[in-house]
C-alpha cells in the first residue's frame, strides 16, 4: 500500500472452470427466482408456516412469521430425498 496504486488480486482460473462457475451461479439465480415465485402458491396447499410450533407474531399492523417446525420438516424431507438419489 506504499503508493503503488490499487491492489490487484490475480486469479489464474482456466476458461473451462470459469464457465462452470458461471453456469452454477446462473442456475442458483434462476432457482431462487423460481422458488420465490412458486413458494407462496405452494405454501397454501402444503400448510408451510402453519404447523404446530411455527410462530406468527403481529405487531403494529404487520405480521412476522417464524416457521421453525416447517423448516425442520422441510430439511428432513430434502435430506431423505438426497439420500435416495
FENLINBEL-V215893 format. One record per residue. N is the residue number from 1. RES is the residue in one small letter. PHI is phi as a letter, one per 40 degrees, with the letter a starting at -180 (999 if undefined). PSI is psi as a letter, one per 40 degrees, with the letter a starting at -180 (999 if undefined). NEAR is the number of other ideal C-beta (glycine too) atoms within 12 Angstrom. Layout:
BEGIN
[[N:RES:PHI:PSI:NEAR] [N:RES:PHI:PSI:NEAR]]
END
This chain:
BEGIN
[[1:x:999:f:6] [2:x:c:f:5] [3:x:g:e:6] [4:x:c:e:7] [5:x:g:a:7] [6:x:c:i:7] [7:x:c:h:9] [8:x:b:h:7] [9:x:c:h:7] [10:x:c:h:6] [11:x:b:h:9] [12:x:c:g:8] [13:x:c:i:13] [14:x:c:i:10] [15:x:c:d:10] [16:x:c:d:10] [17:x:c:d:13] [18:x:c:d:14] [19:x:c:d:13] [20:x:c:d:14] [21:x:c:d:16] [22:x:c:d:15] [23:x:c:d:14] [24:x:c:d:14] [25:x:c:d:14] [26:x:c:d:14] [27:x:c:d:14] [28:x:c:d:14] [29:x:c:d:14] [30:x:c:d:14] [31:x:c:d:15] [32:x:c:d:14] [33:x:c:d:13] [34:x:c:d:14] [35:x:c:d:16] [36:x:c:d:14] [37:x:c:d:12] [38:x:c:d:16] [39:x:d:d:20] [40:x:c:d:14] [41:x:c:d:13] [42:x:c:d:17] [43:x:c:d:20] [44:x:c:d:12] [45:x:c:d:11] [46:x:c:e:18] [47:x:g:f:16] [48:x:c:h:24] [49:x:g:e:26] [50:x:b:f:18] [51:x:c:i:21] [52:x:c:h:14] [53:x:h:e:15] [54:x:c:h:22] [55:x:b:h:18] [56:x:b:h:18] [57:x:b:h:12] [58:x:b:h:10] [59:x:a:h:9] [60:x:f:f:7] [61:x:g:e:6] [62:x:b:i:9] [63:x:b:h:12] [64:x:b:h:14] [65:x:b:h:21] [66:x:b:g:15] [67:x:c:g:25] [68:x:c:d:18] [69:x:c:d:20] [70:x:c:d:26] [71:x:c:d:19] [72:x:c:d:17] [73:x:c:d:22] [74:x:c:d:24] [75:x:c:d:15] [76:x:c:d:14] [77:x:c:d:16] [78:x:c:d:14] [79:x:c:d:13] [80:x:c:d:12] [81:x:c:d:11] [82:x:c:d:10] [83:x:c:d:9] [84:x:c:d:8] [85:x:c:999:7]]
END
